[in-house]
Amino acid sequence: MTDLLKTENSAVPLPASIIGSVVEAWQMPTKILSEEHAELLEEGWTITTTWMKRRQATIDAAMKAADVILHSRNPVVITTAYSDWLTGSVDRLMANLNDACDHSVRLAQIGQESAMAFFSLQGDNRASGSEACATIIEPKPS
């Protein structure tokens, strides 16, 4: 014991059986977390893609409205172009808010499912965690 304390590396090596059981115990939670992480990244990609498409539509609508407003001398045409642009902007804003709400619920559901699966007592009983989560947050019908 005193020789162990005098050495530079005072760590006691663990027996192979303990290391093997620790590795085995963490394989299932690590697999569950990696699957949930992939789902989370996929959902993030979906959010980003739809947001960027809406931003592109915003730019296109603004450019079209600006072109009509700058090149027209008819006040009715200018007012109509401005009205169409404003209506489209409000519609896109509402779509942004609705998507943010829907995606927030989906991200919370993914987090809840992964936490329930990770911290479940059985470890590999993933179906019970998903079923319990489905009763708490009902997914939006597709």
C-alpha positions in Angstrom: 0.0 0.0 0.0 2.8 2.4 0.8 4.5 1.6 -2.5 1.3 2.5 -4.3 1.2 5.9 -2.6 4.8 6.7 -3.4 4.4 6.2 -7.2 3.7 9.1 -9.5 0.6 7.4 -10.9 -1.4 6.4 -7.8 -4.4 5.1 -9.7 -5.4 1.6 -9.0 -6.1 -0.3 -12.2 -9.6 -1.8 -12.3 -10.1 -5.5 -13.0 -11.2 -6.3 -16.5 -14.5 -7.7 -15.3 -15.5 -4.3 -13.9 -14.4 -2.5 -17.0 -16.3 -4.9 -19.2 -19.5 -4.5 -17.1 -19.3 -0.7 -17.2 -18.8 -0.7 -21.0 -21.7 -3.1 -21.4 -23.9 -1.0 -19.1 -23.3 2.1 -21.2 -23.7 0.6 -24.6 -27.5 0.8 -24.7 -27.8 4.3 -23.2 -25.2 5.5 -25.7 -27.0 3.9 -28.6 -30.3 5.5 -27.5 -28.7 8.9 -27.1 -27.0 8.7 -30.5 -30.3 7.7 -32.2 -32.1 10.6 -30.5 -29.3 13.0 -31.4 -29.7 12.0 -35.0 -33.4 12.6 -34.8 -32.8 16.0 -33.2 -30.3 17.0 -35.9 -32.8 15.9 -38.6 -35.5 18.0 -37.0 -33.1 21.0 -36.8 -32.4 20.6 -40.5 -36.1 20.6 -41.3 -36.6 23.8 -39.2 -33.7 25.5 -41.0 -34.8 24.5 -44.5 -38.3 25.7 -44.1 -37.2 28.9 -42.5 -34.7 29.6 -45.3 -37.4 28.9 -48.0 -39.6 31.4 -46.3 -36.8 34.0 -46.1 -36.2 33.5 -49.9 -40.0 34.0 -50.5 -39.7 37.2 -48.4 -36.9 38.5 -50.5 -38.6 37.7 -53.8 -41.8 39.3 -52.7 -40.0 42.5 -51.5 -38.1 42.7 -54.8 -41.2 42.2 -56.9 -43.2 44.9 -54.9 -40.3 47.3 -55.0 -40.0 46.9 -58.8 -43.7 47.6 -59.3 -43.7 50.5 -56.9 -40.6 52.1 -58.4 -41.6 51.7 -62.1 -45.3 52.5 -61.9 -46.9 55.9 -61.9 -50.4 54.6 -61.2 -51.3 55.0 -57.5 -53.8 52.1 -57.7 -51.1 49.8 -58.9 -48.7 51.0 -56.3 -51.2 50.6 -53.5 -52.2 47.2 -54.7 -48.5 46.1 -54.8 -47.9 47.5 -51.3 -51.0 45.8 -50.0 -50.1 42.4 -51.5 -46.6 42.7 -50.1 -47.9 43.6 -46.6 -50.4 40.8 -46.7 -47.8 38.3 -47.7 -45.4 39.6 -45.0 -48.1 39.1 -42.3 -48.9 35.6 -43.7 -45.2 34.6 -43.6 -44.9 36.0 -40.1 -47.8 33.9 -38.9 -46.4 30.9 -40.7 -43.1 31.5 -38.8 -44.9 31.7 -35.5 -46.9 28.5 -36.2 -43.8 26.6 -37.3 -41.9 27.8 -34.3 -44.6 26.5 -32.0 -44.9 23.2 -33.9 -41.2 22.6 -34.0 -40.8 23.6 -30.3 -43.3 20.9 -29.3 -41.5 18.4 -31.6 -38.1 19.2 -30.1 -39.5 19.0 -26.6 -41.0 15.6 -27.5 -37.7 14.3 -28.8 -35.9 15.5 -25.7 -38.6 13.9 -23.5 -38.4 10.6 -25.4 -34.6 10.5 -25.2 -34.6 11.3 -21.5 -37.2 8.7 -20.7 -35.4 6.1 -22.8 -32.0 7.0 -21.3 -33.1 7.0 -17.7 -35.5 4.1 -17.8 -34.9 1.4 -15.2 -35.0 -1.4 -17.7 -32.5 0.3 -20.0 -33.7 -1.4 -23.2 -37.4 -0.9 -22.7 -37.7 1.9 -25.2 -41.3 1.2 -26.2 -42.6 2.0 -22.8 -40.9 5.4 -22.7 -42.3 6.3 -26.1 -45.8 5.2 -25.1 -45.6 7.2 -21.9 -44.4 10.2 -23.8 -47.2 9.9 -26.3 -49.7 10.2 -23.5 -48.1 13.4 -22.3 -47.6 15.2 -25.6 -49.8 14.0 -28.4 -48.1 14.3 -31.8 -49.7 16.5 -34.5 -51.4 14.3 -37.1 -49.5 14.3 -40.4 
